Amino acid sequence: MEILEQAKNYVAGKVANMPKPEADITDVDFKGFGLDGITLLAKISITNPYSVPIPIGEIAYSVKSADRCIVSGTIPDPGSIKGNGDTMLEVTVKVPHGAMVSLIRDVGGDWDIDYVLELGLIIDLPVIGNFTIPMSYKGEMKLPTFADFFRGGKSTPEEEEAVCK
């Protein structure tokens, strides 16, 4: 029985030290809004140390603000990771208007909503099995003011000067 335990520990040690794909959220942008809600676009950089492409099973996501989960879900079969290189993946997350309205108490004098986007890239590696690469991104969504609607989203010369200083 002791030999079996040693074999398990040996294999577990080898698998733990194998290179694994790595991923990072490089940017999250406000893509737009419509009748169904606000759309966020997350850009993910994925590095694959293996020479063969690896299929991505799914992406699990959640958007949190003020210690509450606003929206969560999964994106099935988003594609594959290129072999021996980097892959850029774009993930769109829809946040319903109802969830945004519930965040009004988080909006302070700065007229923004602080949020955390958590993504889990679930891939199936041979020998290892399903492997989740967790990622997290903290940001803030600036809400448009009434002045923004009248200016068409353009800044005033005073605001541009303040930003340049």
C-alpha positions as CSV (number, residue, x, y, z in Angstrom):
1,M,0.0,0.0,0.0
2,E,2.9,2.3,0.7
3,I,4.2,1.9,-2.9
4,L,0.9,3.0,-4.2
5,E,0.9,6.2,-2.1
6,Q,4.5,7.0,-3.3
7,A,3.4,6.6,-6.9
8,K,0.4,8.9,-6.3
9,N,2.6,11.5,-4.7
10,Y,5.2,11.2,-7.5
11,V,2.5,11.7,-10.2
12,A,0.9,14.6,-8.3
13,G,4.2,16.3,-7.9
14,K,5.0,16.0,-11.6
15,V,1.5,17.3,-12.6
16,A,1.8,20.2,-10.2
17,N,5.1,21.3,-11.7
18,M,3.9,21.0,-15.4
19,P,3.7,24.3,-17.2
20,K,0.1,25.5,-17.5
21,P,-1.6,28.1,-19.7
22,E,-1.7,31.6,-18.1
23,A,-4.3,34.4,-18.6
24,D,-4.7,38.0,-17.6
25,I,-7.4,40.6,-18.2
26,T,-5.7,43.4,-20.0
27,D,-8.6,45.8,-20.3
28,V,-12.3,46.2,-19.7
29,D,-14.2,48.8,-21.7
30,F,-17.7,50.1,-21.7
31,K,-18.9,48.8,-25.0
32,G,-22.4,50.3,-25.1
33,F,-25.9,50.2,-23.8
34,G,-29.2,49.3,-25.2
35,L,-32.7,48.3,-24.2
36,D,-31.5,45.1,-22.5
37,G,-28.7,46.7,-20.4
38,I,-25.1,47.8,-20.4
39,T,-22.4,45.8,-22.2
40,L,-18.8,45.4,-20.9
41,L,-16.0,44.2,-23.1
42,A,-13.1,42.4,-21.4
43,K,-9.9,41.7,-23.3
44,I,-8.0,38.6,-22.1
45,S,-4.4,37.7,-23.0
46,I,-3.8,33.9,-22.8
47,T,-0.4,32.3,-23.1
48,N,-0.2,28.6,-24.1
49,P,3.2,26.9,-23.3
50,Y,2.2,23.8,-25.4
51,S,2.7,23.3,-29.1
52,V,-0.9,22.2,-29.7
53,P,-4.0,24.3,-29.5
54,I,-6.1,23.9,-26.3
55,P,-9.9,24.1,-26.5
56,I,-11.6,26.4,-24.0
57,G,-14.6,24.6,-22.4
58,E,-16.3,27.7,-21.1
59,I,-15.8,31.0,-19.3
60,A,-17.5,31.7,-16.0
61,Y,-18.0,35.3,-15.1
62,S,-19.4,37.5,-12.4
63,V,-19.6,41.3,-11.9
64,K,-19.7,42.5,-8.3
65,S,-20.2,45.9,-6.8
66,A,-20.6,47.1,-3.2
67,D,-20.0,43.5,-2.1
68,R,-23.0,42.3,-4.1
69,C,-23.1,40.1,-7.2
70,I,-24.8,42.0,-10.0
71,V,-24.7,39.4,-12.7
72,S,-23.1,36.1,-13.2
73,G,-23.2,33.4,-15.9
74,T,-21.2,31.3,-18.3
75,I,-20.1,31.5,-21.9
76,P,-20.0,28.1,-23.5
77,D,-17.3,27.1,-26.0
78,P,-15.6,30.4,-26.7
79,G,-12.9,28.9,-28.9
80,S,-9.3,27.7,-28.6
81,I,-6.0,28.9,-27.4
82,K,-3.3,28.9,-30.1
83,G,-0.3,26.6,-29.6
84,N,3.1,28.1,-28.5
85,G,1.9,31.6,-28.3
86,D,-0.5,34.3,-27.1
87,T,-4.2,34.5,-27.9
88,M,-6.3,37.6,-27.4
89,L,-9.9,36.8,-26.4
90,E,-12.7,39.3,-26.2
91,V,-15.5,38.5,-23.7
92,T,-18.7,40.5,-23.6
93,V,-20.7,40.7,-20.4
94,K,-24.3,42.1,-20.3
95,V,-25.4,43.9,-17.2
96,P,-29.2,44.3,-17.0
97,H,-30.6,47.8,-16.3
98,G,-32.4,46.5,-13.3
99,A,-29.1,45.5,-11.7
100,M,-27.6,48.9,-12.4
101,V,-30.6,50.7,-10.8
102,S,-30.0,48.7,-7.6
103,L,-26.5,50.2,-7.5
104,I,-27.6,53.8,-7.2
105,R,-26.5,53.9,-3.6
106,D,-22.9,53.1,-4.6
107,V,-22.9,56.3,-6.8
108,G,-21.4,59.0,-4.8
109,G,-20.3,62.6,-5.6
110,D,-17.9,61.3,-8.3
111,W,-20.8,59.8,-10.3
112,D,-19.2,56.4,-10.8
113,I,-19.8,52.8,-9.9
114,D,-16.9,50.7,-8.6
115,Y,-17.0,47.1,-9.8
116,V,-15.0,43.9,-9.8
117,L,-15.1,41.6,-12.9
118,E,-14.2,38.0,-12.1
119,L,-13.5,35.5,-14.9
120,G,-12.7,31.8,-14.8
121,L,-11.3,30.4,-18.0
122,I,-12.1,26.6,-17.9
123,I,-9.9,24.5,-20.2
124,D,-9.5,20.8,-20.5
125,L,-5.9,19.7,-20.3
126,P,-5.0,16.2,-21.2
127,V,-3.8,14.2,-18.2
128,I,-4.7,17.0,-15.8
129,G,-8.4,17.3,-16.7
130,N,-10.5,20.5,-16.3
131,F,-8.3,23.4,-15.2
132,T,-9.7,26.8,-14.2
133,I,-7.6,30.0,-14.7
134,P,-9.0,32.6,-12.3
135,M,-8.8,36.3,-13.2
136,S,-10.0,39.5,-11.6
137,Y,-10.2,43.1,-12.7
138,K,-11.2,46.1,-10.6
139,G,-12.5,49.2,-12.3
140,E,-15.1,51.9,-12.2
141,M,-17.8,52.9,-14.7
142,K,-18.3,56.6,-15.1
143,L,-21.9,57.4,-15.5
144,P,-23.0,60.0,-18.0
145,T,-24.3,63.3,-16.5
146,F,-27.0,65.5,-18.0
147,A,-24.3,67.8,-19.3
148,D,-22.8,64.8,-21.2
149,F,-26.1,64.3,-23.0
150,F,-26.2,67.9,-24.2
151,R,-22.5,68.0,-25.2
152,G,-22.7,64.7,-27.0
153,G,-20.0,63.2,-24.7
154,K,-17.4,65.8,-25.6
155,S,-15.4,67.5,-22.9
156,T,-15.2,71.3,-22.4
157,P,-11.9,73.1,-23.1
158,E,-11.5,73.6,-19.3
159,E,-11.8,69.9,-18.7
160,E,-9.3,69.1,-21.4
161,E,-6.9,71.6,-20.0
162,A,-7.3,70.1,-16.5
163,V,-6.5,66.6,-17.8
164,C,-3.4,67.8,-19.7
165,K,-1.9,69.4,-16.6
